[in-house]
Amino acid sequence: MTIRANPTSWREANAQVLDLHMQRLRCLLERRALWLRRQWGHDPRREYAAQVISERHVDWLLRGEDRAARAEFYATNADALALAQTAADLDTEIAEQVNLLGRNAPALDVLTRLFRLSDFERDIMLLCLAPEVDSTFAPLYAYLQDDMTRRAPTPHLAYAVFDADRPDVLSETAPLRRYRLLQLAAQTAQPIASSSLYLDERMVDYLRGINRPDERLAPLMRPLTPGLLTTEQTADARRTADHIAATRQATGDWLIANFVGTADSGQAQMAHAIGAQMGIQVYGLNLPRLEAEQRALLERESLLLQIAYYVETDDSAAVKTLLDALRRPPFLLIATREPLRVDPTPQLGQYANIASVIGTAIDGSGNPIDGDPVTPGTQLLQPTDSDPSHYYGYDPALARLGDYTWIDLDYNGQQDAGEPPLGGV
């Protein structure tokens, strides 16, 4: 085991753990190089210099990579086995270092937990980070991809180095791309597997221990400041925070809270107080100025910074655009003068919920309609499916403002059980 000096700061400890990960990655890259040298039968440097592909190389390309033979090589070759053992030892040392840090986990481990990444997804992040922290990785990638112009990692390289055939982890809906944790630089008519993978500056900084708002969003965000609240309002904030936290604990998702009241009813101060009760900083968001690419970054930033967003608007169309852009909305607090009415765009396989009844759509003959939006006049059976994500639409009979304001946690325009009034308004 490598003897290391005790780190004097979290950032130094984070750097030490990253260094161990880079050593492990080098072992896996070297193992891949050993296997390729046995297969190639050509000198890539000469062919590149002469700008030709030899017949022997063509023969190898036509045969394709024999995965069974590769697995046998890794399991029997002495050098490959030694590299695998070194990588395993480094894995153990990394786990020990992380355990010593306790609650002050390295950035990579925090990222893995926040976005529920698999070990393979974590390793792809490291593959992309490596050239940012050590320039010698770029020519290594080019060598292993048998192309000196391809100095960035690709999906194909990731599958090969980590011996994992999992193209699903790089789909648009998987965490790595959905949350913009990495970028895919696809060229026109270029296969996805051959496209370059890279981290933007925000993610490189985060993994190296610098956590700051993305520069593309920073001008549109401002931290809310505390305000004077009555004892009753403080109690309301605590009760609302408890309700939101309990729902988060039970479902894994954030409620979207709709503050209903006039512009001078202390909504921003209440939003700050609710966040403070939960240990979460609330940022005001300039919704009208948000562009499509910035909206796409909101989910990532809410998790990386552990923040909530506060929006003041009466534009339900703008809210709908925002929610449609968020596959899994973050902690969102929306202040409006009247109850917010938002009819989200139905997704494939969702039922309508036009009567605010969770149920299964049926046709005129009483037969269930599976996976199709409900057509006008279609009835709903009594509840049989309790998954809210299978439904869309809200009750059109919205409640109007009375002589008090409340926190509309499910933004259905009605004060339901557990939705407290704003005291002292």
N, C-alpha and C positions, 0 to 999 in steps of 0.2 A: 504494500500500500504506500502511496506517495505521502510523505510527511510535508504538511503545509503550515505556514505561519497562520496564527489566529487572525482573522480579519478584524479590522478596527472599525468598520462601518458596514451597513447593509449593502451598499453599492459594491464594496470590495468583495464581500461574500458572494454577491450575485455574480460578479465577474469570475470568481474562482469556480463556481458551479458551471458557468458557461464554458470555461476553459476545459473542464472535464468532459463536457458534452462534445466539444470540438475534438478532443483526443479520441473519444469513442467513434466519432464520425470518420476520422482518418483511418481507423482500423477497418471499418466497413468498406471504405473506399479502396483501401489497399487489397482487401480480400477480393473485391470485384476486379481489380486490375490483374491479380494473379490468375483468375479464371479467364479473363479476356486474352491474356498473353498465350495461354494454352490453346486458344481457339483461333486466333487471328491468322497466324502463319504469314504475316506481312509486317512491314515497317510503316506505320502511319505517317511518320515524319517524311520519309522519302516520297510517298505517294502524294502527300499534301504539297511538297515542294515542286513536284513534277506535274501537279494538277491532273493526275491520272488515277484510275482505280485498277489495280492489278487483277488478273484472272483468278488468282488464288483468293483474293479478297471477295470477288464476285461469287465464287463458289461458296464461301463461308456465309455470305449474305443470303444466298439462295437456300441454304440449308436451314437458316433460322437458328435461334438459340434453343438448345436442348435443355429444358428446365430440369428434367430428371437427371441428366448428366451433371448439370451444375450443382444440384443438391447432393449428388454422390461425391463430387469434388470437394464441396465444403465439409462433408462428413468424414472424408478419408485423407485429404491432403494435410500433411503435417503443418505447413506454414499457414494454411487457411484455418486449421483448428487452433493454432496458437493465437492468431488474430482474433478469432471468435472468443477465446478465453480471456484475452486482454480486454475486449469490449465488455464482456460479462463482469469482469473485475471492476471496470470503470463504472458500470451500472450500479454495482454494490456501493462503491465509494460515493457516487452521486446521491444515492438514497440516504447514506449516513450523513452526508453534509446537509441535505435538506432536512433530515430529522433533527439535527442539532440547531437549525435555525428556527424550528418550531413555528410559531405564528408569523414570523417574519420570513415567509417563504420566498424563494427566488421568483423573479418575474415570470419565467417560463412556467413554473408550477402554478402560479396564480392564474396565468392565461389558460392553461390546460383545464383548470377547475372551472373558471368562469364560463368558458365556452364548451365545456364537456367534450374535450378533444380526446381521441384515442391516442395510444402510444405512437401509432403510425402517423397520425396527423401532427403530433408534436414533433416527430422526427423530420417531417417535410418542412415544418417551420425552421428547424435547425439547419436543414440543407440550404434553405434560402438565406438564412442569416450568416452562414459561414463566410461567404465572400465579402460581406460587409465588415467583418471583424478581422479577416486575414485574407489578403489578396492572393495568397498562393493557392487558394481553393479554386479560383477561376480556371487556371490552366489544367488543374486536375480534372475538373468537370469536362473540359474540352477533350482531354485525352480519353477519358472513359466513354465519351460519346462519339469517339472516332471522328471528330470534326473540330478543327482548331478555331473555327469561327463560332462555335457553340460553347461559350464560356459561362453561361447561366444554367442553373438546374432546370430540368424539364420533368413532366410527369413520368416519362419513360425511365429517366435516370432514377427517380425516386422509387419506382416499382422494382427496379433491378438492384439498387444498392441495399434496400431494406427487405428484399426478397418477399415482396407483398404485391399481389395483383388485386388492387382495390381501387379501380377508377372511380367508384362511387364517391370517394372522399374528396374528389376534386370537381364534383358536379356543382352547378350554380346554386343549388339549394343546400348543399352540405356546409357545415360551419366555416370552413376555411375561406370559401369564396362568398358565402352569404353575408358574413360579417366583415368582409374586406380585410381579413387577417393577412392574406397574401393576394397578389395580383397575377393574372394570367395574360401575358402579352401575346395574344394570338394574332398571327399575321393572316392576310387574305389567302384563302385556299391552303392554309397550313394545318396539318393534323393537330388536334389538341395535345396529343401525347408528345409532340415535338415542340410545343410552344414553351417559351421561357416563363419561369416562375420567379417572382421577386417580391420583396417586402417594400412597402412605401416607408418614407422617412419616419413617420409616426410609429410604425411597428418596430422598426430597428431601434429607435430611441427607447421605446417601452421595454423591450427585451434586455436592453443594456442598462436599465434602471432609471430612465428619465420618463416620468409620466406627466404629460402636459396636454391640454386640449389640442386637437388637430387644428392646424393653422387655417384650414378651409372652413372650420366651424367657429373658431374663436371669436371673430368679429360679430357673430350673431348670437353669442351667449353672454349673459351677465349673471353673476351670482346674486340671488336675492338676499336682502339684508333684513335683520329682525326688526319688528315694529312693536309698539306698545299694544298689548292685548289685555282684555279684562280677565278676571279669574275664570269666568264662564267660558270665554273663548279658548283659554289655555286648556281647560278640561275637554272642550270639544276637539281640539287638536290632538290631545292625547288619545281620546276615544277613537277618533278617526284613524290615527296612526296604528293603534292596536288592531283595528278591523282590517286595515290594508295588510299589515304584517301577518295576521292570522290567515288571510286568504292566500298570501304569497307562500306561507309555510305549507298550506294544505294542497295547493294546486301547482305551485312552481311558477305561476304567472303573476304579473302585476295587474292590479285593478287600474282602470283609467278613471280618475276622479273629475267630476264636472262641478265646479263652484258656480252656483247660480245666484246672481245678485247684481246690484249696480256697480259701476266702476269705482265708487268711493266706499265700498263695503268692506274693505280690508282683506280682499282675497289673496293678494300677494303676501301679506303678513301671515295669514293663516297657512298658506302653502309652505312658507319658510318654517313656521312652527311645527307643522306636521313632519317635514323633513328632519328637523332638529330632533324631534322625539324619536325618530328612527335612525339617527346618526347618519343622515344622507344630506349632502349639499344639494339645494334646489337651484337650478339655473333658469332664468328667464330666456325664452327663445323667441327670436324675431321671425315669426312664421311667414309673413308676406315676402320676406327676402330669401327664403330658403329655396335653393334650386335642387334639381333632381339628384345630382351627385352628392350634395350636402345632406339631403334627406336620407340617402343610403348609408351615411356614416353615423347617423344618430344612434342606432342600436349598438354599434361597436363602442362608441364613446361613452354611452351610459354605463356599459359594463366595465370598461377600462378605468373610468374615473369614479365609478360607483356613485352616480348622480341621478337626479330626477329632473325632468323638464317641466317648466311652467309656461303656459301659453295664454294670452289674453286675446280673444277673438270672438266675433259673432258670425264669422264666415264658415258655415258648415261645409261648404265645398272645399275650402282649404284644409279643414280638419280631415275630411274624407280622403283627400289626396295624400295627406300625411299618413293616415292609418293604412291606406292601401300600399304605401311604400314600406311599411314595417310588417314583416312577416310575424314577428313576435314583439309587440309593442313594449317599450321600456316603461318605467315608472313615469306616468304622464299626468299632469294636473292642468286642467283646462278651465279658464274662467270665462263665463259668458253672462250676458244680461238676462237671457231667457234659456230655458232648458235646451240643451244641444240635441239636435236631431241629425243623425248620421245614418244613412243607408249604405253600408259597405258593398263593394262589388262582389257578387257571388263568385265563389271559386268552384272548380270542378268537383262534383260529388257533394255539394252542399244543398240542403233543403231551404226553402223559404220559411220565414218565421213571421209572416205578415200579421198574424194575430197574437203575437207575443206568447205563443204556446209552443213549447218544445214537443214536437211529435213527428210522426212519419207521414210524408205526403202520400195521398191516395188519389186515384182517378175517380171518375163518376161512378164506376162500378164497384168501388170499394177496394180495388187492388192496389197494393203498395207501389209507389214509384221510387225506384232505387237510383240515387245518384243524379237525378235531373231536377233543376229548379222547378218550383211549383208554378203552374200556369194559372191565370186568373180564374177564380171560381173553384179552385181545388180546395178540398177540405183538409183538415188536419186531424189525425187520430189523437187520442190521449197519449201523454208522454211515454215513449218506449226507448228513446235514445237520449241519454243524459249528457252527451258530449257537445258543449256549446259550439265547438268549432265546426260542427256539421250543419250549422244553420246560419242564416243571415237575415237582416231586416229587423225593424223595430216597430213597436206599436205606433200607428199614425195618430192615435188619440193622445197627444202629449198634454201633460198638465201645464197650466199657465202659472206665471208668478203670482204669488199671493202677497201678503204683507210681511213675509219673512223670507230669509234665504237659507238654503241648506246645501250640503255637499252631496251632489248626485253621483255616487260612486260608480254606478253602472250606466250613467248618462242615458237613462230611459225617459227622463223628463218627469219622473214621479219620485216622491219621497218614500222610499221603501224602508223596511225594518233595518235598523243598523246604520241609516244615513242621518247623521246628526244635523240639527239646524246650526247656523252660525250665530252664537249668542252675542248679544250686545250690539247687533247691527241695526 
